[in-house]
Structures are given as C-alpha cells and as structure tokens.
Amino acid sequence: MPTCVPIKDMKDTAAFARTVEQAATPVTVTRNGYDAFVVMRSDDYEALQEELARMRLMERVARAEHEFATGRYADGASFVKDIRERYGL
C-alpha cells in the first residue's frame, strides 16, 4: 500500500527518515492534499536508475538487430572510409 505523508510531518526529520526507510514503496509527500513530491531510499533509486539504463540498452540492441536483419547497416571498414571522406580525415 502506498505511503503518503503531509509535508508538515517532515518537521520531525528522524521520524520521517524512519518512515521512508521502512516503507516498501516510495513515500508521497502531500501539500494541501495534493502530491508535492516523492521520496525513496537511495538503494531503491539506484536500482531504478540501473533498470532504466538496462531498458534503454535493450531497446538499442533490439533496434540494431532490426537494422542488421533489414540490411540497414555498414561494415566497419566502409563506415570509417565514409567518415574520413566526409570530414577530410
């Protein structure tokens, strides 16, 4: 179940930190009954960042595999030759 706390509960920083540490999910902080921001443990944030990076990598791998399967690629030698010609290297 999501944890929501009013922003005034952040005044007791030790209690708020315990709430965040013990929550199974990120804690939503509300102001006047509306979501103001979300707080999560650092380990959870790092895991989220790693998962997002993994998803972006897998999307790029899938795109590369599709390009290779459809013949939309260049081998290394022709790519380097084209770049050298294009930029006078």
N, C-alpha and C positions, 0 to 999 in steps of 0.2 A: 504494500500500500504506500502511495506517495506520502512524503513528509512535507508539510507546509508549516511555516512559522511566520508570525508577523515580524516586521522589521524591528519593532521595539524589543523583541526577545534577544536581539543581537547585543543589547547593552551588557548582558551578563555573558562575556566572551567565553569564559570557561564552560559554562553550561551549553552555549551554542556550539562550541567546538566538540563537546561530547555528543551532542545531537547529530552533528554531521558525521562524526566517526562511527557512531552506532547505526546510522541509517543504512538500510540495504540499497537504497536508491539515492540519487541526488536530492538535496533539500531545496525546495522552492521557498524563497523569501517573498512575502507579500507586503504591499504598501496599500493601505485603504482598500483591502480586499482584492487587489489585483496583483498579478505576478510582477515582481520587480526584477529579480534575478535568481539564478540557480547556483548553489554551492555544492561542490563534490570533493571527495578525498583526492589527494594528489595521485595516488596509485590508480584510482579509477579514471582520472583524467588522462594519465599517461597511457593506460590500456586503450582508452577511446581513441587517442591520437594514433597509436600503433595500428588499431583496427582500420581507421580511416586511410592511413598510408597504405596498408595492405590492400584495401579495396581499390584505391587509385592504381596501384601497381598491377593488380589483376585485370582491371579494365584496360590498361595499356597493353598488357600481354595479349589479351583477347583481341584487341584492335590490330596488333602486329600480326597475330596468327591469321586473322581475316585478310589483311593486306597481302600476306605471303600466299595464302590459298588462292586469292584472286589475281595474283601476278603483279600487284602494285608495289613493287619493291625494286631496289637496285643493289647489286652486289657491292662489296666494299671498294674494290678497285675502281669501278666506274663512278661510284659516288665521289671518291677522292679526286679522280680526274676531273669530274664536272665542277667540283668546288674550286679546284686550282685554276681551271679555265675561267670560271665565273669571276673570281676575285683576284686573278693575276698572281697567284702564289707559286 
